[in-house]
Amino acid sequence: MKFYFLSLLLVFTVNLQGQASDSLRFPQERHLKHVRQLTFGGENAEAYWSFNNDQLVFQRTDKENGIPCDRIFVWALTPNNMESNPAVQVSSGQGRTTCAYFLKGDSMVIYASTHATSADCPPEPERNSEAYYWPIYPSFDLYLKNLKTGELQRLTNRLGYDAEATVSPKGDKIVFTSDRSGDLELWTMDLDGSHLRQITKGLGYDGGAFFSPDGEHLVFRASRPKTAEEIEKYTRLFKAGLVAPSEMEIYTCRADGTELRQITQLGKANWAPFFHPSGTKILFSSNHASQRGYQFNLYMVNLDGSGLEQITYDSVFDAFPMFSFDGKKLVFSSNRNNGGSRATNLFIADWID
């Protein structure tokens, strides 16, 4: 136990030595400045800012250090120099978790977990060079964790997929993905789980939704199978608890589901969208220009689909971008600077508009 604690302490303590020259930024990345690496090893993803811009909540797998599948951590950051205390695990340590997000006030986080069904990590789909699938675990339910009292409140309680929750900047609504209608659609609810409302209705996977800065709109990733072959494949995989993320585009709609619009028509996988602080652009991850399926970079586009601009120039993987609420910083996950390993780490950069 003592070794395990020390290993986490070492992994989660920021080491900024040798990064003063901005060596982690590619020359073309003109919107980024002072890129800093926060984690070193493991799989660190979906890091999202607290409303006060001084904490991150994220998920982490690190089998070498006793974290067999994704668990939720909260990290308090020092505003001036971004040095920090070690991150603190806030999920139970049982089952698998995903997609954590702060509630307004920063004293609570919402995330999905399978721990009520089993303390073990659920099995992962087999990976091969021909196909890559995301699991849609029916044991995922949504929970609220009080960071001050430790109390865990269950918001959903059903056999079926309820996950990928984020919170409106207004502080009044949660958006999440659920299969409760018989397909993977976006739903909203109040902070106590009441007033459930289905937002999307088209056949295909709708997920990874975020509210606009004013809370009036949603941006999300979606697949829309159209041909008989595409529909058969999507339906077959969905029944098996799987989604193929290889063909997705970015969509927006109003928070009530009206004014649905497809923003990108790039082909391949376009996902992990987030609104620019102005509310007039969208930052997202895509492999549409890549020869290799695993090479993802960040792009920015106007709400009408025009003005596509490449933001990062990594040769491997950049995704899960989120602007701080003051618009000054960007956090994202990347395979850069991992020594050729499979490690996915968290990075923070100053945003230059």
C-alpha positions as CSV (number, residue, x, y, z in Angstrom):
1,M,0.0,0.0,0.0
2,K,2.8,2.4,0.8
3,F,4.5,1.7,-2.5
4,Y,1.2,2.1,-4.4
5,F,0.6,5.5,-2.8
6,L,4.1,6.7,-3.6
7,S,3.8,5.6,-7.2
8,L,0.7,7.6,-7.6
9,L,2.4,10.6,-5.9
10,L,5.2,10.5,-8.4
11,V,2.9,10.0,-11.4
12,F,0.5,12.8,-10.6
13,T,3.1,15.4,-9.5
14,V,3.7,17.9,-12.3
15,N,7.3,18.1,-13.5
16,L,7.8,21.3,-15.5
17,Q,11.6,21.2,-15.7
18,G,12.9,21.3,-19.2
19,Q,9.7,22.6,-20.6
20,A,10.3,26.3,-20.4
21,S,11.3,26.5,-24.1
22,D,7.9,25.3,-25.1
23,S,9.4,22.2,-26.6
24,L,6.1,20.3,-26.5
25,R,4.5,22.6,-29.0
26,F,4.9,22.0,-32.7
27,P,5.9,25.2,-34.7
28,Q,2.6,25.3,-36.6
29,E,0.5,25.3,-33.4
30,R,0.1,29.1,-33.4
31,H,-2.9,29.0,-31.1
32,L,-1.0,27.3,-28.3
33,K,1.7,28.7,-26.1
34,H,3.5,27.4,-23.0
35,V,2.4,23.7,-23.6
36,R,2.9,21.8,-20.3
37,Q,2.7,18.1,-19.7
38,L,0.8,17.2,-16.5
39,T,0.9,13.4,-16.4
40,F,3.7,10.9,-17.3
41,G,2.5,7.4,-18.1
42,G,-0.8,5.4,-18.1
43,E,-3.9,6.4,-20.1
44,N,-5.2,9.8,-19.0
45,A,-8.2,11.2,-20.8
46,E,-11.3,13.4,-20.7
47,A,-9.8,16.1,-18.4
48,Y,-12.4,18.8,-17.8
49,W,-12.0,22.1,-15.9
50,S,-13.9,23.2,-12.8
51,F,-16.0,26.3,-13.2
52,N,-13.5,28.2,-11.1
53,N,-10.7,27.1,-13.5
54,D,-8.5,25.8,-10.7
55,Q,-9.2,22.0,-10.8
56,L,-9.4,19.2,-13.3
57,V,-11.5,16.0,-13.2
58,F,-10.3,13.2,-15.4
59,Q,-10.3,9.4,-15.9
60,R,-7.2,7.3,-15.7
61,T,-6.1,3.7,-16.3
62,D,-2.6,2.6,-15.2
63,K,-2.4,-1.2,-14.9
64,E,1.3,-1.0,-13.9
65,N,0.3,1.1,-10.9
66,G,-2.8,-0.7,-9.7
67,I,-5.5,1.0,-11.8
68,P,-6.8,-1.8,-14.0
69,C,-9.5,0.3,-15.7
70,D,-10.7,3.9,-15.8
71,R,-11.1,5.6,-12.4
72,I,-12.0,9.2,-11.7
73,F,-9.5,11.6,-10.2
74,V,-9.7,15.3,-9.2
75,W,-6.7,17.5,-9.4
76,A,-6.3,20.9,-7.6
77,L,-4.0,23.1,-9.6
78,T,-2.1,26.1,-8.4
79,P,-3.3,29.0,-10.6
80,N,0.0,30.9,-11.1
81,N,2.5,28.2,-12.0
82,M,0.2,25.2,-12.6
83,E,2.2,23.1,-10.1
84,S,-0.1,20.9,-8.1
85,N,-0.7,18.5,-5.3
86,P,-1.2,14.9,-6.3
87,A,-4.5,14.1,-7.9
88,V,-7.0,12.4,-5.6
89,Q,-9.1,9.4,-6.7
90,V,-12.8,10.2,-6.1
91,S,-14.5,7.2,-7.6
92,S,-14.9,4.0,-5.4
93,G,-12.1,2.0,-6.9
94,Q,-14.5,-0.6,-8.1
95,G,-15.9,-1.3,-11.6
96,R,-15.2,1.0,-14.5
97,T,-16.0,4.7,-14.7
98,T,-16.1,7.3,-17.4
99,C,-16.8,10.9,-18.4
100,A,-16.7,13.0,-15.2
101,Y,-17.7,16.7,-15.0
102,F,-17.9,19.3,-12.4
103,L,-21.2,20.8,-11.2
104,K,-21.4,24.5,-10.8
105,G,-19.9,25.4,-7.5
106,D,-17.2,22.8,-7.9
107,S,-18.1,20.8,-4.8
108,M,-19.6,17.9,-6.8
109,V,-18.8,15.9,-9.9
110,I,-20.9,13.7,-12.0
111,Y,-19.6,10.5,-13.6
112,A,-20.8,7.1,-14.8
113,S,-19.8,3.8,-13.1
114,T,-20.4,0.1,-13.4
115,H,-19.5,-0.6,-9.7
116,A,-23.1,-1.4,-8.6
117,T,-23.2,-4.4,-10.9
118,S,-19.7,-5.7,-10.2
119,A,-16.5,-4.6,-8.4
120,D,-14.5,-6.0,-11.3
121,C,-13.7,-4.1,-14.5
122,P,-16.1,-5.2,-17.3
123,P,-14.4,-7.0,-20.2
124,E,-13.1,-4.9,-23.1
125,P,-13.8,-5.7,-26.7
126,E,-11.1,-7.4,-28.6
127,R,-8.9,-5.1,-30.7
128,N,-7.5,-5.9,-34.1
129,S,-6.1,-4.1,-37.1
130,E,-9.4,-4.4,-39.1
131,A,-11.9,-3.1,-36.6
132,Y,-12.1,-0.9,-33.5
133,Y,-15.2,-0.7,-31.3
134,W,-16.3,1.3,-28.3
135,P,-18.1,-0.8,-25.6
136,I,-21.6,0.4,-24.5
137,Y,-21.8,-1.2,-21.1
138,P,-25.4,-1.6,-19.9
139,S,-24.1,-1.5,-16.3
140,F,-23.2,2.2,-16.5
141,D,-25.3,4.5,-14.3
142,L,-24.8,8.1,-13.4
143,Y,-23.6,9.2,-10.0
144,L,-23.1,12.5,-8.2
145,K,-20.0,12.6,-5.8
146,N,-19.9,15.3,-3.1
147,L,-16.2,16.2,-2.9
148,K,-16.6,17.6,0.6
149,T,-18.7,14.9,2.4
150,G,-17.8,11.9,0.2
151,E,-21.5,11.2,-0.3
152,L,-22.4,9.3,-3.5
153,Q,-25.8,9.9,-5.0
154,R,-27.2,7.6,-7.7
155,L,-29.0,9.5,-10.4
156,T,-30.0,6.6,-12.8
157,N,-30.9,3.1,-11.8
158,R,-31.7,0.9,-14.7
159,L,-30.2,-1.9,-16.8
160,G,-28.9,0.1,-19.8
161,Y,-26.3,2.6,-20.9
162,D,-26.4,5.9,-19.1
163,A,-23.1,7.8,-19.4
164,E,-21.2,10.7,-21.0
165,A,-22.8,13.3,-18.8
166,T,-21.8,17.0,-18.8
167,V,-23.4,20.0,-17.1
168,S,-24.8,23.3,-18.5
169,P,-22.8,26.5,-17.6
170,K,-26.2,27.7,-16.3
171,G,-25.9,25.0,-13.6
172,D,-29.4,23.7,-14.1
173,K,-29.2,20.8,-16.6
174,I,-27.3,17.6,-17.3
175,V,-27.0,16.2,-20.8
176,F,-26.0,12.5,-21.3
177,T,-26.2,9.6,-23.6
178,S,-28.7,6.8,-23.0
179,D,-30.2,3.8,-24.8
180,R,-33.5,4.0,-22.9
181,S,-35.4,4.8,-26.1
182,G,-34.0,1.8,-27.9
183,D,-31.1,3.7,-29.5
184,L,-28.2,5.8,-28.3
185,E,-29.7,9.3,-28.0
186,L,-29.0,12.5,-26.1
187,W,-31.2,13.2,-23.0
188,T,-31.3,16.0,-20.5
189,M,-32.4,16.0,-16.9
190,D,-32.3,18.3,-13.9
191,L,-29.5,18.0,-11.4
192,D,-31.5,15.6,-9.2
193,G,-32.3,13.3,-12.1
194,S,-35.9,14.6,-12.6
195,H,-37.5,15.9,-15.7
196,L,-36.0,13.5,-18.2
197,R,-36.2,14.7,-21.8
198,Q,-35.1,13.0,-25.0
199,I,-33.2,15.5,-27.2
200,T,-32.2,13.5,-30.4
201,K,-34.1,10.9,-32.3
202,G,-32.2,9.9,-35.5
203,L,-30.9,6.4,-35.9
204,G,-27.2,6.2,-34.9
205,Y,-25.0,7.0,-31.9
206,D,-25.3,10.5,-30.4
207,G,-22.8,11.2,-27.7
208,G,-20.0,13.3,-26.1
209,A,-22.3,16.3,-25.8
210,F,-21.4,19.7,-24.3
211,F,-23.4,22.9,-23.8
212,S,-22.5,26.2,-25.4
213,P,-21.1,28.9,-23.1
214,D,-24.6,30.4,-22.7
215,G,-26.2,27.0,-22.1
216,E,-28.6,27.4,-25.1
217,H,-27.1,24.9,-27.5
218,L,-25.4,21.5,-27.6
219,V,-22.6,20.2,-29.7
220,F,-22.0,16.4,-30.0
221,R,-20.6,13.6,-32.2
222,A,-23.0,11.4,-34.1
223,S,-23.1,8.5,-36.6
224,R,-26.0,8.4,-39.1
225,P,-26.1,5.1,-40.9
226,K,-28.0,5.6,-44.2
227,T,-27.6,2.6,-46.5
228,A,-29.1,-0.8,-45.7
229,E,-25.6,-2.2,-45.1
230,E,-24.7,0.7,-42.7
231,I,-28.0,0.3,-40.8
232,E,-27.6,-3.5,-40.5
233,K,-24.0,-3.1,-39.2
234,Y,-25.0,-0.4,-36.7
235,T,-28.0,-2.3,-35.4
236,R,-26.0,-5.5,-35.1
237,L,-23.2,-3.9,-33.1
238,F,-25.7,-2.0,-30.9
239,K,-27.4,-5.2,-29.9
240,A,-23.9,-6.6,-29.0
241,G,-23.2,-3.5,-26.9
242,L,-20.7,-2.0,-29.3
243,V,-20.3,1.2,-31.4
244,A,-17.9,1.6,-34.4
245,P,-16.5,5.1,-34.0
246,S,-14.8,5.2,-37.4
247,E,-17.5,7.3,-39.1
248,M,-18.8,10.2,-37.1
249,E,-19.5,13.9,-37.7
250,I,-20.1,16.9,-35.5
251,Y,-23.6,18.2,-35.0
252,T,-25.3,21.0,-33.0
253,C,-28.8,21.7,-31.8
254,R,-30.6,23.8,-29.4
255,A,-30.7,22.5,-25.8
256,D,-34.3,21.4,-26.4
257,G,-33.3,19.4,-29.5
258,T,-34.6,21.8,-32.1
259,E,-32.6,23.3,-34.9
260,L,-30.5,20.2,-35.5
261,R,-27.6,20.9,-37.8
262,Q,-24.7,18.8,-39.2
263,I,-21.5,21.0,-38.9
264,T,-18.8,18.8,-40.5
265,Q,-18.9,16.6,-43.5
266,L,-15.3,15.5,-43.5
267,G,-15.6,11.7,-43.4
268,K,-13.8,9.3,-41.1
269,A,-13.9,10.0,-37.3
270,N,-14.8,13.5,-36.1
271,W,-15.5,13.7,-32.3
272,A,-14.7,15.2,-28.9
273,P,-16.2,18.6,-29.8
274,F,-16.2,21.6,-27.5
275,F,-17.4,25.2,-28.0
276,H,-15.0,28.0,-28.4
277,P,-15.5,30.5,-25.5
278,S,-17.1,32.9,-28.0
279,G,-19.8,30.3,-28.8
280,T,-19.2,30.9,-32.5
281,K,-16.7,28.1,-33.2
282,I,-16.2,24.5,-32.3
283,L,-12.9,22.7,-31.4
284,F,-12.9,19.0,-32.2
285,S,-10.6,16.0,-32.9
286,S,-10.4,14.4,-36.3
287,N,-8.5,11.9,-38.4
288,H,-10.1,13.0,-41.7
289,A,-6.8,14.2,-43.2
290,S,-4.7,11.3,-41.8
291,Q,-3.3,8.3,-43.7
292,R,-3.4,6.3,-40.5
293,G,-6.6,5.8,-38.6
294,Y,-5.0,6.5,-35.2
295,Q,-3.6,9.9,-36.1
296,F,-5.9,12.5,-34.7
297,N,-5.4,16.3,-34.5
298,L,-7.5,19.2,-33.2
299,Y,-9.4,21.4,-35.6
300,M,-11.6,24.4,-35.3
301,V,-14.6,25.3,-37.4
302,N,-17.3,27.9,-37.6
303,L,-20.8,27.0,-36.6
304,D,-21.9,27.0,-40.3
305,G,-19.1,24.5,-41.2
306,S,-16.8,27.1,-42.8
307,G,-13.3,28.2,-41.9
308,L,-11.9,24.8,-41.0
309,E,-8.5,25.4,-39.3
310,Q,-6.0,22.8,-38.0
311,I,-4.9,23.5,-34.4
312,T,-2.5,20.7,-33.5
313,Y,0.0,18.9,-35.7
314,D,0.8,15.8,-33.8
315,S,1.8,12.6,-35.7
316,V,-0.2,10.4,-33.3
317,F,-3.2,11.4,-31.2
318,D,-4.6,14.7,-29.8
319,A,-8.2,14.7,-28.5
320,F,-10.6,15.7,-25.7
321,P,-10.0,19.5,-25.8
322,M,-11.7,21.8,-23.3
323,F,-11.3,25.5,-22.8
324,S,-11.1,26.9,-19.3
325,F,-14.2,28.9,-18.5
326,D,-12.2,32.1,-18.7
327,G,-11.0,31.1,-22.2
328,K,-7.3,31.5,-21.3
329,K,-6.2,27.9,-21.2
330,L,-6.8,24.6,-23.1
331,V,-6.5,21.1,-21.7
332,F,-6.2,18.1,-24.0
333,S,-5.0,14.5,-24.1
334,S,-2.2,13.5,-26.3
335,N,0.3,10.8,-27.2
336,R,3.0,13.4,-27.8
337,N,6.3,13.1,-25.8
338,N,5.5,9.5,-24.6
339,G,8.8,8.0,-25.8
340,G,7.1,5.8,-28.3
341,S,4.9,4.1,-25.7
342,R,1.1,3.8,-25.7
343,A,0.9,6.4,-22.9
344,T,-1.8,9.1,-23.3
345,N,-1.1,12.1,-21.1
346,L,-2.7,15.4,-20.1
347,F,-1.4,18.7,-21.5
348,I,-2.3,22.3,-20.7
349,A,-1.5,25.2,-23.0
350,D,-2.2,29.0,-23.0
351,W,-4.8,29.7,-25.7
352,I,-3.9,32.4,-28.3
353,D,-7.0,33.5,-30.2
